[in-house]
Structure formats: C-alpha cells, structure tokens
Amino acid sequence: MPRPAHRRPPLAALIASAVLVATLAACSNDDSATTIEGCTRADLDGRSVARVWDETTLELIRQVVPAPTVHARNLFHTSAAMWDAWAAYDPTADGYFVTEKHTADDVQAAREAAMSQAAYRILLWRYATVSDLPAAVEQLDAVMADLCYPIDGESTPDDGPIALGNRIADAVLEFGATDGALEDERYVDSSYRAANEAMVVSDPGTVMNDPNSWQPLSLGLQLSQNGLPIPGNVQEYIGPHWGYVTGFALPESPTGTPIDPGPPPRLGDPATDAEFKQAALDVLRDSSLLDPSQSEVIDVSPASMGDNALGTNDGSGYDLNPATGEPYEPRPAVAADLYRAIAEYWADGPTSETPPGHWNLLANSLVDTPGFERRFRGDGPELDPLEWDVKTYFALNGAVHDAAIAGWGLKAYYDSVRPISMIRYMGGLGQSSDPSGPSYDQDGLPLEAGLVEVITPESSASGGPHESLADHGGEIAVYAWRGSPEDPETETSGVGWIRAVDWVPYQRPTFVTPSFAGYVSGHSKFSRAAAEVLTGLTGTPYFPGGLASWTVEEGELLHEEGPTADIDLQWATYYDASDQAGISRLYGGIHIPQDDTEGRIIGSQVGLGAWELAQTYFDGTAES
C-alpha cells in the first residue's frame, strides 16, 4: 500500500531538510560533543537506546489519564523520530519526517544521540506540557543523564547528531500541530453533543432519547481506567474527532471513517433489530459465567483454545506445539476464574500502558525470551538490537496509530450504544418475546429461560428463583453478575437474579464503561493490528517457543476476590493473544460481540497495511 502524498510531513519541513542536507554535506561526519565529558553511561541491561525511550514513553503513559488515541499517536511519532535518526546514517533507508543523510565516525553513537535528543524533546512537549504531567520533566531529564546526554541540547550550535535530533523533533512537533489531533486544545473537540442525557448509574434504569446512541454515565466518583481521578462526575466523550487525524498507511476520509464495514445492529431497525437484541442476550450470558462457585473446570491451554479464523471464536486449539513437536500441556482451571482473569488482565487497568502500550510490552518481551533471534521476517542475518528495535517500533506503532484513527472514526460516525444502556433501557421497557404475555414491549429484552425472565407471583414466592425480587412483580429479571461487592479484596459478588434495570458490567463502580461509543472495540483493533505486524516482523505467527503465558495469581483480581487459584493465560500465537484481548471486553460487559469481531477484521486490515508500508521505508522504496 503506497503512502498517499497527503500523508507526507509538512512541505516546509521537507524543504528545510533538503536545504540542510546540502549545507551540511561538508561536515556530515561531525559527531563530536554528543555526550557529557567524563560521564559514565548507566547500565542499560542489554537494552538498546531505542528501547530505553520506548519504555520511558510507556512509563509516562501510565501516569496520565488513559486516552488510547493520544498515546498511540505519541508512541508512533516518537518511534518515527527514532527511525529517522537511524535512517539518516543508512544509505538505503528512507526517513519519514526528515530525510537527511549523514555519515559519522561512530555511526552507533551518532544514531543514539540523535534519537535521544529527538525523543526527549517530543516527549517533553507531549507529556510535560500538553498532558500536564509535571513529573515528566524530572523523569526525562533523568533518562538523558543516564545516557550521558546534555538536556540543553536544543540550542546546540554544532551540526552533529544532536542538531539532527533537534531538526527531527522540530519536524515532528510542527507536524503534530496540524495533523487534526487538536493538540493545542489538549485533544478536546468541544463540538460533540451526546444524543442522550447522562445515566445516573446508582439509580435503576435509564431514559434515552435515542437507544442506539452512546449515553454518558454519571458517577458519584469518576476514576479513569487506570485509577486516576477525573474532574466532574459525568463522562465526556474522548476523541470524537480522531477519525480525521493524519495516520500512517490509512487513506483520508471525508467522513472520518477510513475503513467502514457498515453500521452496527440497531434497535427498531427491521434488518438488524433481532441481531441487536441477541447481542444484549450475549452480553448477559457472558455476565452469567462470572461465578467461581459454579466450579466448571475447563482446559485453558492452547491444546483447547485458540486458532480462530479471523473475526470468529471458532478455534479449538492446536494438536502440537510447532517449536517442540509435542502436544501442549493441558491446564485445567475454574471457568469463571479464567473469564474474570481475562477481563481484568486485558483491561489495562491501574498504572497501565493502555492497549497500544500493552503491545509494545509484548514486543519487548519477545527479545527477552531465551534463544530469540532478531532475524528480520524470520530470515537472513541477525540484526543488532538497535536496528531491530527501531524497525519494530516504527511498524508496530504506525499500526496502532492507524488502528486508533480507523476505530475512533467509526465510534464517532456511528455513535453506538454501550451494553449498560442497552440492557437497562430494554429491561425497563419489558420483554419483547411474547406479545400475549405480561410486560410486553416490542423494544424490550427477549426472554430466555434461566437468563431473562419476567418476575411473577409464582417465581417470586418463597423458594422461587426470584424470591429476593418479590417487590418487583412484572419487571424483568436477568441472571448475571451481581455488581461490585462492598469489600472487593475479600468478597465475591457471584451471579444471581437481579433486576435488568440494575445491571452493571464487570468493572469497578468508579469506571463502569469507557467514555466513548462502543462500535468498534479498541482492544480488538489495536491488538489484531499489532499481531499482524509482529507476525510479519518475526516471520511466524507463533510466540517464541510456540507459547507465551501470563499468570494471574490467586487473589490478584481487583473487581472482587479471586481468582480462587493461579490462572495461566496462555497463547500459542499473536493472533490468539489478540483474540483474547478482544473477547475480554465481552466478559467485562462493555462491548457486544459485533464490536469485537468487526474490530478484529479492521485491525487486521490496518496492521497488514502498516506493515507493508513500513517495509518500503526500510528498503528505501517509499513513495514521496
């Protein structure tokens, strides 16, 4: 996929770059004065300088309010800057923001100095200033000190690597001022108006002007997904303009939807009304599985899970581990423990890197795996750590940046409803299955025995399934997770019959549901896009050794007590991990299945496009 001409950095930056190349040709191997005299670099523990800056970005992300769109953009712009610093000293590779070419007596040292100066200045602006994180200055200064670089390099008079880093940073920051992100407004598009008044979550039910549109939530205390306080108690939509932000490999779209699979199902639409109602049942069914006392035991290993076709959950696992030639070892676990662990692990909750950063962590973990070889596309000579890392971050973060744009463009365009509003609204109306039965409303919840039922005198009598709901005859009851316990560290809510108008997703009561529309799932598109890049980069869809895992330890859950025993989340392939990230939002109760499946399909398209384009920069064939 060639890079559209409109995606090039600003013309002024390109002209300035060309002029500088000509004027600096005579001194292009001046790499003097890049480090502080007498300074001893800190032990990087085998990490490249590019990885140091990637991990620094992730640490900054953990300290601010989660905004996956913003963080994906910052990851990409920083990665592209580091790529430009590397490519400037390679005769073949094409730069992205800056296309200068240089030589140096010590190419490695020159590259490290240029990329450090560029990353330092970009992150200083994006996090200390725009994201208003005072601690960022001290942290970034400390990284420069550890690497033995001066922090006053912005005014350096020489024409060596630090000056190159400054020119790269200038080009990135100039570009970021006009790329549609509204950086000068701190990414806030004040033109968005929600179709519905806010739902007070602590009150039963909800009122909606448009049951197909997103509804903000009103919370007594509003905390972000990583636990940081948010001013006010009513959600404000994050990123309604993001579909118009300039991406990497995406085409422009006059509607802000570079990739459009069509609308989600809608209540009252003759073609998709049944699908909409079925989606609500699917969410409730997933909620009904979150009770460890039910004690169903399943195999959670790749022997039984994974290997789905794109956009489905039809896989049944793998016969053999291709790396060992042996079957995968079964891992039995309580099903409800697995589902709760999946929901919380992939939620990227307290102190998280958000989904784009999560996949940077996974990418970094690959090279830490014993025996891993940095062979580009799985073939050829092994790359040195710096080259591997800058290529990884450039392609990976180009993909997640595009995934944010494609996904948030759809979120704003279709403005779709979240499950908490769907279920409370329809449940408040009644049931839609039996016109001759009690509590009928054509827009109500469908009935399903054991999952959605009408509370009757018989069902609420002593010993009946709805005994605890006897005061609510004629209302709709759902068999689902009961909501947050008073003491999440020691108590488990379990599953039982509750009023539909009281239903909540498996989330903390200070968060409940993200501040933007549902369709499509961010986790699904970010994760599949990243999985496509890692597959291309490593030449195989399989994790090193054919297996990756993460243990959620007994008692480590945050929303309630659990799991009852250690749970190993295991994946054979990057695709398996990305599928689990997508389905986690169903167990968490904040997406319907269509949000997930379409998100995976879009993520695949985005990831493949970004990977194809990134390779043209690596081999010097990128179109101008």
N, C-alpha and C positions, 0 to 999 in steps of 0.2 A: 504494500500500500504506500504509494509515494506521499511525501509530506506536502500538503497543499501550500501554495505560495503564501496564503494569508496567515499561515502558522509561523512564518519566519519572525524572528525578533524585529523590533523597530528598525526602519531603514537608517535612521540616524546612527544607531549603534553599529550597523554593518559598515556604513561609510567611514565612521571613526575607526573601526577595526582595520579596514583596508589601508587607511592613511597611516595608522600606527605600524602596520606590518612593513610598509615601505620605509618609514623613517627610522625604524628600529633594526633594520636589516644589518647595519654595520656593527651593532653591539648586541646582537641577538644571543650571544653566548655569555653575557654578563650575568652570572648567577651569584654574585658576591652579596655579602651582608644580608643573608636570608635568616640567620639565626642570631640570637643574643650571644655575644662573645663570652666565653667561659661557662656557658650554661650546659648542663648535662641533661639530656632528654630523659623523661620518666620512662620506666619500663612499660612498654605497650603490650606485654604478654603475648607477643606474636601477632598482634592485630596491625593491620595497615592503618595509615593515617586517614584514609577514606572511611574505614570502619569506625575509627575514633569519632569522626564528625557525624557519621550516621547514628551512632549510639548517643552522641550528645544531643542530636535532634530528637531522638526518642525520649530522652530524659526531660527535655523541655516540654514535649507534648504531654507527658504525664502530669505536669504541674499546672496546666491550664484547663479551662472548661473544654470538654470534648466537642470538637467540630470536625468530623472526618473529612469534610470537603477542604477545609482550610489546611489541615495537617497533611493531607495527600498532596496538595499544591506545594506546601513548603518542603516536603520531602523531595518532590520532583525538581523544583527549582534549585535546591541545594545540590542534589545529585547531578543535575545537568551542568551546574557550575563546576563541580569537581571533574566531571567528564571533560569539559572544555579545557581545564588546566592540564589534564593528562594528554588530551589530543593535540594540544599546542606543541608538544615535543615529540609527536609521532608524524612521520612524513605522509602517511596514508589517511589516517582517521580524520573525519570531519567534525569540527566543533559545532555546537548547537546555538548558543547565544553569541559566542565570539569565535572567529575562525582564524585567529592569528597562528603563525608557525614560528617556532624558535628552536634554537639548539642550546645546549648547555654542557659544560664540562662534566657535571654530575646531574644527569637527567632526573634520577630519582629524587634527589634533594630539591631540584627546581620544581618538579611537579608537586611535591608535598608542600612546599612553601606557597606556591600559587593557589592550590586548592584550599589550604588552610586560611589564607587571607580572604579568599572569596567566601568560603563558608562562614567564617567568623563574622564578616560584615553583614551577610544576608540574614543570618540567624539573630544577630544583634538587633537588626531593624525589625524583623518579623516577630520576635518574641519579647524583647525588652520594650519596644516602642508600640507596635501595633497590637500585640496581645497583652501588653501592660503587665509583664512579669518582671518586677524589679530584681529578683534573684538571678535573672538571666545574665546580667552584666557580669556579676561576680563569677558565675559558672563558666561563661565563655572566656573570660579573662584567664581563669584557672587552666582551661584547656590549652590556650595559647602559651601560657607559662610552662606547662608540662611538655609542650612540643618545642620550647625554646624560641618562640617567635615573639616579636615585639607587638604590643597592642596599639602602637601609634603608627602602624604601617600605612595608614590611609593617606598620609601626607608624604610618603617616601619619595625622594626625588629621582631615585635610580630607575633604570629601565629593565630591571631584572624580574625575577619571578613574583616578588611581592607586588610590584607595579602591575604585572599581568593580572594577578589576583584581584587587584582593585578595579581594573577595567572590566573584568568578568562580573564582579559584584555590581558595578555601575550599570552594566547592560541588563542584568537580571532585575535589579530594582527599578530601572526605567521601564522595562517590560511589564513588571508587576503592577505598575501604577495605572496601566491602561488595558489590562487583559480581561476586564469585565468582572473581576472579583470584588470590586468596591473596597479595595484595601484602605483607601483614605477615609472611608466611612466605617472602618472596622468590620467590614464584610456584611453590614446590615442593609438590607433592602426594605426600606420603610413603606414601600408601596403595597406590600402584601396585606390582604384583608381576609381573615378566615370567614368561611361561609356560615359557621356555627358559633354560637356563644360558648364560652368555656363550660366544661362539665366539672362540677364540684365532686371530686372523687369520693369524698367521705359521705356524700348524700347518695341515696339509692337512685338508680335510673338516670336518664338524661333526656334533654329536649334538643332536637336537631331540626334546623331549617332544611338541611339537605343531608339525608342519611348516607349519601355516597361520598361526602366530602370530609376532609380532615377536621377534627374537633380539638381545640386546645384543652388542656386539663388545668384545673385549679387545685393546687395542693397547699396544705397548711404550711409545709416547709418544703421548698423545692431544692433538691440537690441534683447535680449532674450525675451522669452515669459513673463518673469516677469519684463521686462523693464530695465535690466542691459545691459550695452554696451558690445559688443563682438568685439575683435580686428579684423581688416580687414573688407572687405565688401563682401567676398564670403564665403558661408556656408562650413563648414567642417562636414563630417558625424560623428554623435555621436554614439559610441558603436557598430561598425561593428563586434567586436569580442565577443559580450556579450552572444551569444548562447553557448559558451564554458565555461562560468563561472560556478563554482560549486554552485548548488542550494540546496534546502531543500528536497523536495519529488520527484524531477524530475530525470529521468534516464539520463545517459550520452548519447551523440550522436556524432558519428564521423564526422557528417556534421554540427554540431552546431544547429540542429533542433530537440530538444527532443520531440516535438509534431509537426507533419507535415500533414496538411489537403490537401496538394497538392497546385499547383500554383494558382495565381490569373488569371483572364482573361487577354488575351494579344491581342494587335492589330496585325492583319495579321495571327493569328492562326486559322485554319479552324474551330476548335471546339469551340473557345471562342471569336472570333472576334466580333460577334454580341453582346455578353454579355459585352465586353469592351466598345463598342460604346453606348450601352444602359446605362452603368454606367456613361458615360460622360453626357448623357441627364439627368440622375437622379440628378447629381450634379447641373446642370444648373437649373433644375426645383426647387430644394431647394433654390437656389440663387434667383429665381424669386419670392419667397414668402416673401422676406425681405423688404416689403414696407408698413409701417403703414398707408399710405394714402389709401390703398386698403380697409381698415376698416372691413375686415371679422372678425366676432366675433365667438369664439368657447368656449366650456367649457374646462377648464384646470384642473379640479379636477379629483380624482380617480373614480368619477362616470362615466367618459367618457374615461379616459386614463389609460393605464397600463394593467397588467395581460397578458403579451405577452408569447407565447410559446418561448422556448429558441431559439435564433438566428432569431427571426422574430419580426415584428411590427404589429402582427395580433390582439392584445388585444383591447377590447372595454370598459375596466373598470370593476368596481365591483358593484354588486347590493347593498351590505351592508358593513358597517364597522364592522368587526368581534368583535372589542373591545366594541362597543356601541350597536350593533344590529340595528343601524339606517342607513339610506342611507347617502352617502357622500353629503355634501352641494355643489351644483354647483358653479363654479367660472368663470363667463364669462370674456373674455379678447380678445383684438385685436390679431388675429393670428400672425401677423408679430412681434408684441411686444413679444409674447411668444417665437417665434423661435429665435429672436435676443437675448432675455434674456437667453435662454437655451445655445446658442452658447457661450455667454460670461461667464455665471456663471461656467460652467463646463470646460472652457478653462484653469482655474487655472492660471490666468494671473498675474498682478503686485503683488509682495510680496506673491506669492503663495507657497503652500507646495508641488506642483506637484501632479499628481493623486494618487500616493501611500500615500502621506501625507494627502490628502483630506479625504481618507477613515479612517485614524487614527482620524481625527477630527470628522467624523461621529460616529465612535465607542465611542469616549469620550463623545459625546453629548447624547448617549443613557443613560448613568448612571446619567446624569444631568436632565433627564426627571422626573418630579414629579411622584412618585409611582413606578418607575422602581425597580425591584428586581433582584439582582445579583445571579440568580439561574442557575447553570451550565446546559446547554442543556435544560433550562426551567424547571428543576425539582430539587428535593432534597433541602437541606438546603441552605440558602442564604450565599454566600461567602463574606469574608471580602474584602474591596476594593483592598488591595494589591494583594491577590491571583487572584481576578477577572482580574485585570489589567495585571499582568504578563502573565496569560494564554491567554488573548485577544491579547496582542501584539505579543507573540510568534507565535500563529497560524495565525493571520492576516498578519503579516509582513513576515512570511515564505511564505504565499500565494502570496503576491505582489512581493516578490523577485523572486519566481519561474515564475510569470507572465512576469516579465521583461526579464528573460532568454529565455523563450519559444517564446515570441513575437519578441524580437530583433534578435533571431536566425533566425526566418523567414524573418524578414526585410532584413538582410544581405544576406541570401541564395537566396531569390527571387529578391531582389534589385528593388522593383516595383516603378513605376512612380506615381507622385502626380497629383491631378486634374489640377493644374495650367499649368503644362507641357502638359498634355493630351489635354486640351481644346485649348490652344494656338497653339499647333502643328497641330492638326487635323483641327482646324478652319483656319489655314494658308494655308492648302492644298486645302480646298474647301469642297464640300458636297459629301456624299457617297450614297445618296438615289436614284438619278435619272441619270443614265448614259447618257441619251439623253439631259439632262438639262445643264444649264450653271454651270461653276466652278466645274465640276465633278472630283473627285479623289477617288479611292477605299478606301483610308485611311482617308478620310475627315470625318467631323461631319455628322451624319444623320440629315435630315431635319425633323422638326416638326413644324407645323403651330403655330404661336404665341410664339415659343420658339427659334427655329433655322431656319433662312431663308436666302435666297440669296438677296443681295441688288441689286435691278433692277431700271431702269429709272422710272418705274411706282411707285414702293414702296418708292422711294426717292424723288418723286415730292412733290411740296408744298402741305401740308396737309396729306402726306402719312406717314406710320409708321416709315419709315427710313429717313425722311426728313433731320434730323441732320447728316446723313451719306452720303449725296449726292455725296461727293467727293470720295467715295469708292465703286463705282459700281462694281459688280461682286464678291465682298468679302462676307464673311459670317458674319451675324449679329446674336447676341444672346440677348434674353430678360432676363436681370439679374441685380443683384446689380451693381450700377454704380462705386463703389470704394470709397475710403476714401474722405470725404468732407474736405475742407480747414480748417474749424473750427469744429472739432468733438463735442465740447461742446454745440454748438448752431445750428448746421446744420445736416440735414439728406440727404443722397445721394438718397435714394429711388431706384426704379427699373425702367429700361428703355432699349431701344435698344442700344447696344454698339457693336463695332467690337469684334469678337471672339478672335482676337489676342491681345486685350487689357484686357481680362477678368482677374479679381483677386478674390480671396476668401474673405469672410467676416472676415478680420483680419486687424491688424494695418499695415501700409505700411513699418514699420521698422522690421516686423516679417514675415508676409505673409504665410509661411509654415515651419514646423519643419525641422531640419537638419538631416533627415534620411528618409528611404523609407517608403512607406505607408502601405504595407500589412505585418502584420495585425495592427489594431488600438490599440495603447497602452491604451487609455481610456477604450475601450471595454473590454480588457482582465484584466486590473487592477481592474476595477470596478466589473465585474462579479465574479472574484476570491474572492474579498473581500466580496461580497454579500453572496457567498456560506459559507464563514467562519462565518459571523455574523448570518446567519440563523442557522447553526449548534450550535453555541455558545449559542444563546438565545432560541433555541428550536422552533422558529417560523420565517417565512419569513417577518412577519409584524413588522413595526416600533412600538414602544410603543404607545398605544392608537390607533393603526391602521392608523396613519397618521403622516407624517413629512413634513415640508414645509420650504421654504426659500423665503423671499420677496426681489425681485429686485425692488428697489424704483424708482419712476418716475425720469427721468433724470440721472440715475445712470450708464447708459451704457458708455463704453469707446470708441468704434469704431466710434460712431456717436451719435447724440442726441436721447434720448429715455431712457426707454420706455415712451409712452405717458401717462401712468398711472401705478401705482404699479402693479407688476406681482407676484403672488404667485406660485412658483414652488412647486408642491405637489406630494408626493409619498405614496402609501399605504405600499409597501414592499421594501426591499433592492434590489430586482430584478428590480422593477420599476425605482428606482434611478439609478441603474447601466445601464439599457437600455437607459435612458435619457442621461447619460454621453456619451454613445456610439453614439447615434444619433446626439448629439451636434456637433460632428465633421463633420457631413454631412451638417448641416446648416452653419457651419463655413467654408465649402468649402475645407477642407484639407484631406478628405477621400472619397472613393467611398463606396457604400453600402456593397460590399464584404469584405472590410477591417473591417467594423463594425461587420457584422454577424459572420464571422469566428472568430473574436476576442472574441466575447461573448461566443462562443462554447468552444474555447480553455480556456478562463478564467474560465468557469465552471469546466472543467476537472482539471485544475490546483488547483482551490480552494477546490474542493472535496478531491483531493489527499493530499493537505497540511493539511486539517482539520483531515482527517483520521490518518495521521502520527502524528500530534501534540498530539492527544489523547493518543497515545502509550507512549509518554513522560510523560503525566500527570498521567497515571495509572501504570507506571513502567514496561511496556512490550516492550519498544523499542528494536529493534534488533541491536546488535553490529556489 
